[in-house]
Amino acid sequence: MNAECLLAHYEQIADSPDAIARLRRFILDLAVRGKLVPQEPGDETAQELLNRIAKEKARLVKAGEFREPSSFVRIDRKALPFTPASHWVWARLIEIARPSYGFAFASGKFNSAKRGMPLIRIRDISNTDAEAYFEGDYDPAYLVTAGDYLVGMDGDFNLRRWRGIDGLLNQRVMRINGWRCGVDPEFVRLPLQFILDHLHGQTSLTTVKHLSAKQVNGIEIPLPPLAEQRRIVAKVDELMGLCDRLATARARREGLRDRLAAASLARLSTPDPDTFQADARFALDALPALTTRPDQIKALRQTILNLAVRGKLVPQELNDEPAKELLNRIFALPWTKKRKPSDLAPDNDALADAFPLPGGWEWASVDALVRPNETVTYGILKPEWVSDGVPTVRVTEMKTGIIDVSSLPKCDPKRAAKFQKTTLAPGDLLVSKDGTIGKTAFVPPELAGGNITQHMLRFPICDLVNSQYVRLTIDAPFCQAWLSGETKGVALQGVNVGDFRRMPIPLPPLAEQHRIIAKVDTLMALCDRLEANLTGTAATRRRLLDALLAEALAPAEDRELEAAE
């Protein structure tokens, strides 16, 4: 494989989010299989290398510098995620290098003032310094120097070459040094990381995986001739450098796309009346180019909602009944307790920074839009869960705008009876008030008679307004930002129910509410199609990438053989 080959095909794989990561993995995979560089007839054979390793081992045993481990875990070569070239040989790690293990230094002598020696813990092996230092006496056998290879023995079993200052080897960190003649440590690290990953996958399903010395004693490394090891290392370095350049190019391109998308959506969100039509036309024409990632489509959805609640999505009609008259009709509905419009005014502080409304629109509070003789309130405090009771919705059941009714918990009916105000009716709007704030969903018919927890609000919307529009406004950026600004509490952030009742809702005429919902439905369907296309395109790019990598990374003689066939 060469740089020119990949660069020629780069545009075909560039937009796949995981293209570079998969390319890196594929390079390493070919490296440990012996498929990255050609064999050279003049190389010393791997068997000769193995004989030299055996002689060196015998010398070390005689000198008392090597002792066979008392126990080890044998690793099945056939179970490894790669098969090396047939002319390679296997050698145990402990025969070609010297693994050693860290020490449990006294924590009472740790400090963060950089006094003493850096203490290299698992979290530090990818760095050049340590967070903690050890101030005290130490055995020089635990001294780590630049060039040593370190492995975290808990967690992910990552292998890293230490490039930092001298430090101390802490417990649960393995050091590998003392490399024998005939091996290139930069080559050995390639199959060794694959083997460590394999061992990681084989360990028991615990919260934290642990690597044992017995497992290390059983590790075998596939070795080609030394000259081939060095060619592989050089080729890997070359190709990883190419990957770095490809990643930089992709990041630059994605940055440009992000800025263009953000600028286009910003011009729609805060439109100039004189250029809005042209800006909207440009954004729609550029959608395929601007929405190549799920987060970009999410931003597009938010822009659609933002335009909807600002009256920028559909035209206003002079013949529509103004929202002020709609509010008067709502206020005239029969209530047991008389309500004054002045008592139902929205939060004035919020309106000070609000956007201007189109003609015929009005600001209304949430409390002004509830059904007669009902109110917005939270649900059951400290519900008592039973196997057969009242289905009760929690925040966790609010998923992607709908309520997951498949596994609702049940509250004791006697406890639920004390919270009659939040007994659910079909079409009620539920809003999460704690934790993940501002999630919304309508109550489906099968939940009639159910209830909610204290972390939810029930919003019984008046029949004179379009409930879908009311929900849309709460989902839109303006109300979501208002809810975030109204969070209270420390342990669990939440919205006070009284504050929520005062939340301002931009209310258009009823006929325009219907038009807005129809337009939003159309545009959200477009977003759905864009997301579906992303999924399909990603799968296609993945298949193309597989084919490209297989072709581009195949050794030259393999391609010539295929052509001859």
Buried (B, 14 or more C-beta within 10 A) or exposed (E): BEEEEBEEBBEBBBBBBEBBEBBBEBBBBBBBBBBBBEBEEEBEEBEBBBEBBEEBBEEBEEEEEBEEEEEBBEBEEEEBEBEBBEBBBEBBBBBBBBBBBBBEBEEEBBEEEEEBBBBBBBBBBBBEEBBBBBBEEBEEEBBBEEEBBBBBBBBBBBBBBBEBBEBBBBBBBBBBBEBBEBBBBBBBBBBBBBBBBBBBEEBEEEEEBBBBBEBBBBBBBBBBBBBBBBBBBEBBEBBBEBBEBBBEBBEEEBEEBBEEBEEBBEBBBEBEEEEBEEBBEBBEEEBEEBBBBEEBBEBBBBBBBBBBBBBBBBEBEEEBEBBEBBBEEBBEEEEEEEBEEEEBBBBEEBEEEBBEBBEBBBBBBBBBBBBBEBBBBBBBEEBEEBEEBBBBBBBBBBEEEEBEBEEBBBBBEEBBEEBEBBBBBEBBBBBBBBEEBBBBBBBBEEBBEBBBBBBBBBBBBBEBBBBBBBBBBBBBEBBBEBBEEBBEEEEEBBBBBEBBBBBBBBBBBBBBBBBBBEBBEEBBEBBEEBBEBBEEBBEEBBEBBEEBBEEBBBBEEEEEEEEEE
